[in-house]
Amino acid sequence: MTTNNQTSIASLAKKRRTYSAEFKQQIVQACKAPDVSIASVALQHGLNTNLVS
């Protein structure tokens, strides 16, 4: 019975997101724009600021 519980817990774990090279490039270009903060770019794209900086 513990095997079933472990399987259930494993299936509930969140999977890591993967981002395409194009998406990453778009984020970088947006961060390079004048008078734009990295935090605002991250928030606009639904990302945590730590992922961008």
mmJSON file of the N, C-alpha and C atoms, coordinates in Angstrom:
{"data_MODEL":{"atom_site":{
"group_PDB":["ATOM","ATOM","ATOM","ATOM","ATOM","ATOM","ATOM","ATOM","ATOM","ATOM","ATOM","ATOM","ATOM","ATOM","ATOM","ATOM","ATOM","ATOM","ATOM","ATOM","ATOM","ATOM","ATOM","ATOM","ATOM","ATOM","ATOM","ATOM","ATOM","ATOM","ATOM","ATOM","ATOM","ATOM","ATOM","ATOM","ATOM","ATOM","ATOM","ATOM","ATOM","ATOM","ATOM","ATOM","ATOM","ATOM","ATOM","ATOM","ATOM","ATOM","ATOM","ATOM","ATOM","ATOM","ATOM","ATOM","ATOM","ATOM","ATOM","ATOM","ATOM","ATOM","ATOM","ATOM","ATOM","ATOM","ATOM","ATOM","ATOM","ATOM","ATOM","ATOM","ATOM","ATOM","ATOM","ATOM","ATOM","ATOM","ATOM","ATOM","ATOM","ATOM","ATOM","ATOM","ATOM","ATOM","ATOM","ATOM","ATOM","ATOM","ATOM","ATOM","ATOM","ATOM","ATOM","ATOM","ATOM","ATOM","ATOM","ATOM","ATOM","ATOM","ATOM","ATOM","ATOM","ATOM","ATOM","ATOM","ATOM","ATOM","ATOM","ATOM","ATOM","ATOM","ATOM","ATOM","ATOM","ATOM","ATOM","ATOM","ATOM","ATOM","ATOM","ATOM","ATOM","ATOM","ATOM","ATOM","ATOM","ATOM","ATOM","ATOM","ATOM","ATOM","ATOM","ATOM","ATOM","ATOM","ATOM","ATOM","ATOM","ATOM","ATOM","ATOM","ATOM","ATOM","ATOM","ATOM","ATOM","ATOM","ATOM","ATOM","ATOM","ATOM","ATOM","ATOM","ATOM","ATOM","ATOM"],
"id":[1,2,3,4,5,6,7,8,9,10,11,12,13,14,15,16,17,18,19,20,21,22,23,24,25,26,27,28,29,30,31,32,33,34,35,36,37,38,39,40,41,42,43,44,45,46,47,48,49,50,51,52,53,54,55,56,57,58,59,60,61,62,63,64,65,66,67,68,69,70,71,72,73,74,75,76,77,78,79,80,81,82,83,84,85,86,87,88,89,90,91,92,93,94,95,96,97,98,99,100,101,102,103,104,105,106,107,108,109,110,111,112,113,114,115,116,117,118,119,120,121,122,123,124,125,126,127,128,129,130,131,132,133,134,135,136,137,138,139,140,141,142,143,144,145,146,147,148,149,150,151,152,153,154,155,156,157,158,159],
"type_symbol":["N","C","C","N","C","C","N","C","C","N","C","C","N","C","C","N","C","C","N","C","C","N","C","C","N","C","C","N","C","C","N","C","C","N","C","C","N","C","C","N","C","C","N","C","C","N","C","C","N","C","C","N","C","C","N","C","C","N","C","C","N","C","C","N","C","C","N","C","C","N","C","C","N","C","C","N","C","C","N","C","C","N","C","C","N","C","C","N","C","C","N","C","C","N","C","C","N","C","C","N","C","C","N","C","C","N","C","C","N","C","C","N","C","C","N","C","C","N","C","C","N","C","C","N","C","C","N","C","C","N","C","C","N","C","C","N","C","C","N","C","C","N","C","C","N","C","C","N","C","C","N","C","C","N","C","C","N","C","C"],
"label_atom_id":["N","CA","C","N","CA","C","N","CA","C","N","CA","C","N","CA","C","N","CA","C","N","CA","C","N","CA","C","N","CA","C","N","CA","C","N","CA","C","N","CA","C","N","CA","C","N","CA","C","N","CA","C","N","CA","C","N","CA","C","N","CA","C","N","CA","C","N","CA","C","N","CA","C","N","CA","C","N","CA","C","N","CA","C","N","CA","C","N","CA","C","N","CA","C","N","CA","C","N","CA","C","N","CA","C","N","CA","C","N","CA","C","N","CA","C","N","CA","C","N","CA","C","N","CA","C","N","CA","C","N","CA","C","N","CA","C","N","CA","C","N","CA","C","N","CA","C","N","CA","C","N","CA","C","N","CA","C","N","CA","C","N","CA","C","N","CA","C","N","CA","C","N","CA","C","N","CA","C","N","CA","C","N","CA","C"],
"label_alt_id":[null,null,null,null,null,null,null,null,null,null,null,null,null,null,null,null,null,null,null,null,null,null,null,null,null,null,null,null,null,null,null,null,null,null,null,null,null,null,null,null,null,null,null,null,null,null,null,null,null,null,null,null,null,null,null,null,null,null,null,null,null,null,null,null,null,null,null,null,null,null,null,null,null,null,null,null,null,null,null,null,null,null,null,null,null,null,null,null,null,null,null,null,null,null,null,null,null,null,null,null,null,null,null,null,null,null,null,null,null,null,null,null,null,null,null,null,null,null,null,null,null,null,null,null,null,null,null,null,null,null,null,null,null,null,null,null,null,null,null,null,null,null,null,null,null,null,null,null,null,null,null,null,null,null,null,null,null,null,null],
"label_comp_id":["MET","MET","MET","THR","THR","THR","THR","THR","THR","ASN","ASN","ASN","ASN","ASN","ASN","GLN","GLN","GLN","THR","THR","THR","SER","SER","SER","ILE","ILE","ILE","ALA","ALA","ALA","SER","SER","SER","LEU","LEU","LEU","ALA","ALA","ALA","LYS","LYS","LYS","LYS","LYS","LYS","ARG","ARG","ARG","ARG","ARG","ARG","THR","THR","THR","TYR","TYR","TYR","SER","SER","SER","ALA","ALA","ALA","GLU","GLU","GLU","PHE","PHE","PHE","LYS","LYS","LYS","GLN","GLN","GLN","GLN","GLN","GLN","ILE","ILE","ILE","VAL","VAL","VAL","GLN","GLN","GLN","ALA","ALA","ALA","CYS","CYS","CYS","LYS","LYS","LYS","ALA","ALA","ALA","PRO","PRO","PRO","ASP","ASP","ASP","VAL","VAL","VAL","SER","SER","SER","ILE","ILE","ILE","ALA","ALA","ALA","SER","SER","SER","VAL","VAL","VAL","ALA","ALA","ALA","LEU","LEU","LEU","GLN","GLN","GLN","HIS","HIS","HIS","GLY","GLY","GLY","LEU","LEU","LEU","ASN","ASN","ASN","THR","THR","THR","ASN","ASN","ASN","LEU","LEU","LEU","VAL","VAL","VAL","SER","SER","SER"],
"label_asym_id":["A","A","A","A","A","A","A","A","A","A","A","A","A","A","A","A","A","A","A","A","A","A","A","A","A","A","A","A","A","A","A","A","A","A","A","A","A","A","A","A","A","A","A","A","A","A","A","A","A","A","A","A","A","A","A","A","A","A","A","A","A","A","A","A","A","A","A","A","A","A","A","A","A","A","A","A","A","A","A","A","A","A","A","A","A","A","A","A","A","A","A","A","A","A","A","A","A","A","A","A","A","A","A","A","A","A","A","A","A","A","A","A","A","A","A","A","A","A","A","A","A","A","A","A","A","A","A","A","A","A","A","A","A","A","A","A","A","A","A","A","A","A","A","A","A","A","A","A","A","A","A","A","A","A","A","A","A","A","A"],
"label_entity_id":["1","1","1","1","1","1","1","1","1","1","1","1","1","1","1","1","1","1","1","1","1","1","1","1","1","1","1","1","1","1","1","1","1","1","1","1","1","1","1","1","1","1","1","1","1","1","1","1","1","1","1","1","1","1","1","1","1","1","1","1","1","1","1","1","1","1","1","1","1","1","1","1","1","1","1","1","1","1","1","1","1","1","1","1","1","1","1","1","1","1","1","1","1","1","1","1","1","1","1","1","1","1","1","1","1","1","1","1","1","1","1","1","1","1","1","1","1","1","1","1","1","1","1","1","1","1","1","1","1","1","1","1","1","1","1","1","1","1","1","1","1","1","1","1","1","1","1","1","1","1","1","1","1","1","1","1","1","1","1"],
"label_seq_id":[1,1,1,2,2,2,3,3,3,4,4,4,5,5,5,6,6,6,7,7,7,8,8,8,9,9,9,10,10,10,11,11,11,12,12,12,13,13,13,14,14,14,15,15,15,16,16,16,17,17,17,18,18,18,19,19,19,20,20,20,21,21,21,22,22,22,23,23,23,24,24,24,25,25,25,26,26,26,27,27,27,28,28,28,29,29,29,30,30,30,31,31,31,32,32,32,33,33,33,34,34,34,35,35,35,36,36,36,37,37,37,38,38,38,39,39,39,40,40,40,41,41,41,42,42,42,43,43,43,44,44,44,45,45,45,46,46,46,47,47,47,48,48,48,49,49,49,50,50,50,51,51,51,52,52,52,53,53,53],
"pdbx_PDB_ins_code":[null,null,null,null,null,null,null,null,null,null,null,null,null,null,null,null,null,null,null,null,null,null,null,null,null,null,null,null,null,null,null,null,null,null,null,null,null,null,null,null,null,null,null,null,null,null,null,null,null,null,null,null,null,null,null,null,null,null,null,null,null,null,null,null,null,null,null,null,null,null,null,null,null,null,null,null,null,null,null,null,null,null,null,null,null,null,null,null,null,null,null,null,null,null,null,null,null,null,null,null,null,null,null,null,null,null,null,null,null,null,null,null,null,null,null,null,null,null,null,null,null,null,null,null,null,null,null,null,null,null,null,null,null,null,null,null,null,null,null,null,null,null,null,null,null,null,null,null,null,null,null,null,null,null,null,null,null,null,null],
"Cartn_x":[0.813,0.0,0.855,2.036,2.892,3.362,3.472,3.872,2.846,1.569,0.525,0.587,0.851,0.954,2.137,3.26,4.439,4.192,3.511,3.19,2.271,1.303,0.374,1.092,1.989,2.736,3.625,4.277,5.154,4.377,3.174,2.398,1.866,1.816,1.344,2.453,3.697,4.815,4.759,5.128,5.127,6.304,6.07,7.137,7.797,9.076,9.796,9.333,9.178,8.828,10.065,9.86,10.947,10.534,11.474,11.208,12.018,11.402,12.082,13.17,14.108,15.179,14.604,13.547,12.918,12.309,11.651,11.049,12.135,13.222,14.32,14.914,15.081,15.628,14.694,13.403,12.411,12.527,12.708,12.839,14.109,15.205,16.475,16.353,15.76,15.599,14.71,13.673,12.784,13.523,14.42,15.189,16.207,16.658,17.645,17.033,15.726,15.061,15.331,15.471,15.724,14.514,14.813,13.792,12.824,13.309,12.484,13.195,12.47,13.077,12.933,13.894,13.859,12.63,12.304,11.14,9.855,9.724,8.498,8.395,9.519,9.522,9.125,9.699,9.38,7.897,7.352,5.938,5.028,5.386,4.577,4.494,5.534,5.581,5.273,4.833,4.457,5.629,6.79,7.991,8.378,9.092,9.675,10.897,11.104,12.234,13.564,13.673,14.917,15.264,14.283,14.559,15.153,14.89,15.331,16.661,16.86,18.083,19.272],
"Cartn_y":[-1.193,0.0,1.255,1.236,2.419,2.737,1.733,1.97,2.837,2.575,3.384,4.833,5.042,6.403,7.138,6.464,7.092,7.439,6.584,6.857,8.058,8.156,9.283,10.59,10.579,11.788,12.196,11.246,11.55,12.13,11.671,12.171,13.576,14.009,15.347,16.398,15.965,16.9,17.761,19.028,19.945,19.633,19.769,19.565,20.903,20.86,22.077,22.596,23.874,24.491,24.559,24.454,24.675,25.802,26.641,27.797,27.68,28.058,27.98,29.047,28.833,29.806,31.138,31.087,32.316,33.117,32.42,33.09,33.732,33.009,33.544,34.78,34.725,35.868,37.069,36.826,37.896,38.569,37.781,38.324,39.164,38.659,39.389,40.722,40.71,41.946,42.936,42.451,43.333,43.96,43.217,43.738,44.785,44.716,45.667,47.008,47.077,48.323,49.407,50.665,51.748,51.986,52.361,52.7,51.559,50.319,49.153,48.367,48.008,47.224,45.732,44.979,43.528,42.954,43.498,43.012,43.205,44.334,44.574,43.626,43.344,42.393,41.011,40.612,39.299,39.197,40.204,40.18,40.158,40.885,40.916,39.546,38.743,37.425,36.293,36.638,35.617,34.85,35.502,34.855,35.453,34.679,35.196,36.012,37.136,38.007,37.27,36.33,35.574,34.751,34.385,33.625,34.495,35.793,36.701,37.347,37.729,38.445,37.529],
"Cartn_z":[0.0,0.0,0.0,0.571,0.547,-0.867,-1.696,-3.082,-3.801,-3.582,-4.201,-3.731,-2.444,-1.918,-2.524,-2.669,-3.254,-4.711,-5.423,-6.818,-6.928,-6.051,-6.063,-5.784,-4.836,-4.5,-5.668,-6.289,-7.411,-8.58,-8.801,-9.929,-9.675,-8.42,-8.093,-8.156,-8.242,-8.27,-9.523,-9.358,-10.496,-11.408,-12.697,-13.664,-13.951,-14.296,-14.638,-15.986,-16.072,-17.347,-18.223,-19.503,-20.448,-21.377,-21.724,-22.564,-23.847,-24.941,-26.231,-26.314,-27.205,-27.42,-27.885,-28.681,-29.171,-28.019,-27.097,-25.941,-25.087,-24.855,-24.057,-24.717,-26.025,-26.755,-26.65,-26.713,-26.588,-25.216,-24.183,-22.831,-22.72,-23.253,-23.198,-23.926,-25.111,-25.874,-25.128,-24.497,-23.738,-22.557,-21.937,-20.804,-21.238,-22.479,-22.992,-23.385,-23.464,-23.856,-22.807,-23.267,-22.311,-21.4,-20.178,-19.18,-18.874,-18.953,-18.633,-17.537,-16.498,-15.424,-15.718,-15.242,-15.415,-14.72,-13.56,-12.814,-13.608,-14.284,-15.056,-16.245,-16.892,-18.011,-17.504,-16.387,-15.813,-15.492,-14.849,-14.476,-15.697,-16.738,-17.958,-18.613,-18.419,-19.051,-18.076,-16.871,-15.897,-15.323,-15.241,-14.728,-13.389,-12.595,-11.377,-11.767,-11.116,-11.441,-11.335,-10.417,-10.254,-11.491,-12.286,-13.5,-14.59,-14.518,-15.574,-15.23,-13.977,-13.607,-13.477],
"occupancy":[1.0,1.0,1.0,1.0,1.0,1.0,1.0,1.0,1.0,1.0,1.0,1.0,1.0,1.0,1.0,1.0,1.0,1.0,1.0,1.0,1.0,1.0,1.0,1.0,1.0,1.0,1.0,1.0,1.0,1.0,1.0,1.0,1.0,1.0,1.0,1.0,1.0,1.0,1.0,1.0,1.0,1.0,1.0,1.0,1.0,1.0,1.0,1.0,1.0,1.0,1.0,1.0,1.0,1.0,1.0,1.0,1.0,1.0,1.0,1.0,1.0,1.0,1.0,1.0,1.0,1.0,1.0,1.0,1.0,1.0,1.0,1.0,1.0,1.0,1.0,1.0,1.0,1.0,1.0,1.0,1.0,1.0,1.0,1.0,1.0,1.0,1.0,1.0,1.0,1.0,1.0,1.0,1.0,1.0,1.0,1.0,1.0,1.0,1.0,1.0,1.0,1.0,1.0,1.0,1.0,1.0,1.0,1.0,1.0,1.0,1.0,1.0,1.0,1.0,1.0,1.0,1.0,1.0,1.0,1.0,1.0,1.0,1.0,1.0,1.0,1.0,1.0,1.0,1.0,1.0,1.0,1.0,1.0,1.0,1.0,1.0,1.0,1.0,1.0,1.0,1.0,1.0,1.0,1.0,1.0,1.0,1.0,1.0,1.0,1.0,1.0,1.0,1.0,1.0,1.0,1.0,1.0,1.0,1.0],
"B_iso_or_equiv":[0.0,0.0,0.0,0.0,0.0,0.0,0.0,0.0,0.0,0.0,0.0,0.0,0.0,0.0,0.0,0.0,0.0,0.0,0.0,0.0,0.0,0.0,0.0,0.0,0.0,0.0,0.0,0.0,0.0,0.0,0.0,0.0,0.0,0.0,0.0,0.0,0.0,0.0,0.0,0.0,0.0,0.0,0.0,0.0,0.0,0.0,0.0,0.0,0.0,0.0,0.0,0.0,0.0,0.0,0.0,0.0,0.0,0.0,0.0,0.0,0.0,0.0,0.0,0.0,0.0,0.0,0.0,0.0,0.0,0.0,0.0,0.0,0.0,0.0,0.0,0.0,0.0,0.0,0.0,0.0,0.0,0.0,0.0,0.0,0.0,0.0,0.0,0.0,0.0,0.0,0.0,0.0,0.0,0.0,0.0,0.0,0.0,0.0,0.0,0.0,0.0,0.0,0.0,0.0,0.0,0.0,0.0,0.0,0.0,0.0,0.0,0.0,0.0,0.0,0.0,0.0,0.0,0.0,0.0,0.0,0.0,0.0,0.0,0.0,0.0,0.0,0.0,0.0,0.0,0.0,0.0,0.0,0.0,0.0,0.0,0.0,0.0,0.0,0.0,0.0,0.0,0.0,0.0,0.0,0.0,0.0,0.0,0.0,0.0,0.0,0.0,0.0,0.0,0.0,0.0,0.0,0.0,0.0,0.0],
"pdbx_formal_charge":[null,null,null,null,null,null,null,null,null,null,null,null,null,null,null,null,null,null,null,null,null,null,null,null,null,null,null,null,null,null,null,null,null,null,null,null,null,null,null,null,null,null,null,null,null,null,null,null,null,null,null,null,null,null,null,null,null,null,null,null,null,null,null,null,null,null,null,null,null,null,null,null,null,null,null,null,null,null,null,null,null,null,null,null,null,null,null,null,null,null,null,null,null,null,null,null,null,null,null,null,null,null,null,null,null,null,null,null,null,null,null,null,null,null,null,null,null,null,null,null,null,null,null,null,null,null,null,null,null,null,null,null,null,null,null,null,null,null,null,null,null,null,null,null,null,null,null,null,null,null,null,null,null,null,null,null,null,null,null],
"auth_seq_id":[1,1,1,2,2,2,3,3,3,4,4,4,5,5,5,6,6,6,7,7,7,8,8,8,9,9,9,10,10,10,11,11,11,12,12,12,13,13,13,14,14,14,15,15,15,16,16,16,17,17,17,18,18,18,19,19,19,20,20,20,21,21,21,22,22,22,23,23,23,24,24,24,25,25,25,26,26,26,27,27,27,28,28,28,29,29,29,30,30,30,31,31,31,32,32,32,33,33,33,34,34,34,35,35,35,36,36,36,37,37,37,38,38,38,39,39,39,40,40,40,41,41,41,42,42,42,43,43,43,44,44,44,45,45,45,46,46,46,47,47,47,48,48,48,49,49,49,50,50,50,51,51,51,52,52,52,53,53,53],
"auth_comp_id":["MET","MET","MET","THR","THR","THR","THR","THR","THR","ASN","ASN","ASN","ASN","ASN","ASN","GLN","GLN","GLN","THR","THR","THR","SER","SER","SER","ILE","ILE","ILE","ALA","ALA","ALA","SER","SER","SER","LEU","LEU","LEU","ALA","ALA","ALA","LYS","LYS","LYS","LYS","LYS","LYS","ARG","ARG","ARG","ARG","ARG","ARG","THR","THR","THR","TYR","TYR","TYR","SER","SER","SER","ALA","ALA","ALA","GLU","GLU","GLU","PHE","PHE","PHE","LYS","LYS","LYS","GLN","GLN","GLN","GLN","GLN","GLN","ILE","ILE","ILE","VAL","VAL","VAL","GLN","GLN","GLN","ALA","ALA","ALA","CYS","CYS","CYS","LYS","LYS","LYS","ALA","ALA","ALA","PRO","PRO","PRO","ASP","ASP","ASP","VAL","VAL","VAL","SER","SER","SER","ILE","ILE","ILE","ALA","ALA","ALA","SER","SER","SER","VAL","VAL","VAL","ALA","ALA","ALA","LEU","LEU","LEU","GLN","GLN","GLN","HIS","HIS","HIS","GLY","GLY","GLY","LEU","LEU","LEU","ASN","ASN","ASN","THR","THR","THR","ASN","ASN","ASN","LEU","LEU","LEU","VAL","VAL","VAL","SER","SER","SER"],
"auth_asym_id":["A","A","A","A","A","A","A","A","A","A","A","A","A","A","A","A","A","A","A","A","A","A","A","A","A","A","A","A","A","A","A","A","A","A","A","A","A","A","A","A","A","A","A","A","A","A","A","A","A","A","A","A","A","A","A","A","A","A","A","A","A","A","A","A","A","A","A","A","A","A","A","A","A","A","A","A","A","A","A","A","A","A","A","A","A","A","A","A","A","A","A","A","A","A","A","A","A","A","A","A","A","A","A","A","A","A","A","A","A","A","A","A","A","A","A","A","A","A","A","A","A","A","A","A","A","A","A","A","A","A","A","A","A","A","A","A","A","A","A","A","A","A","A","A","A","A","A","A","A","A","A","A","A","A","A","A","A","A","A"],
"auth_atom_id":["N","CA","C","N","CA","C","N","CA","C","N","CA","C","N","CA","C","N","CA","C","N","CA","C","N","CA","C","N","CA","C","N","CA","C","N","CA","C","N","CA","C","N","CA","C","N","CA","C","N","CA","C","N","CA","C","N","CA","C","N","CA","C","N","CA","C","N","CA","C","N","CA","C","N","CA","C","N","CA","C","N","CA","C","N","CA","C","N","CA","C","N","CA","C","N","CA","C","N","CA","C","N","CA","C","N","CA","C","N","CA","C","N","CA","C","N","CA","C","N","CA","C","N","CA","C","N","CA","C","N","CA","C","N","CA","C","N","CA","C","N","CA","C","N","CA","C","N","CA","C","N","CA","C","N","CA","C","N","CA","C","N","CA","C","N","CA","C","N","CA","C","N","CA","C","N","CA","C","N","CA","C","N","CA","C"],
"pdbx_PDB_model_num":[1,1,1,1,1,1,1,1,1,1,1,1,1,1,1,1,1,1,1,1,1,1,1,1,1,1,1,1,1,1,1,1,1,1,1,1,1,1,1,1,1,1,1,1,1,1,1,1,1,1,1,1,1,1,1,1,1,1,1,1,1,1,1,1,1,1,1,1,1,1,1,1,1,1,1,1,1,1,1,1,1,1,1,1,1,1,1,1,1,1,1,1,1,1,1,1,1,1,1,1,1,1,1,1,1,1,1,1,1,1,1,1,1,1,1,1,1,1,1,1,1,1,1,1,1,1,1,1,1,1,1,1,1,1,1,1,1,1,1,1,1,1,1,1,1,1,1,1,1,1,1,1,1,1,1,1,1,1,1]
}}}
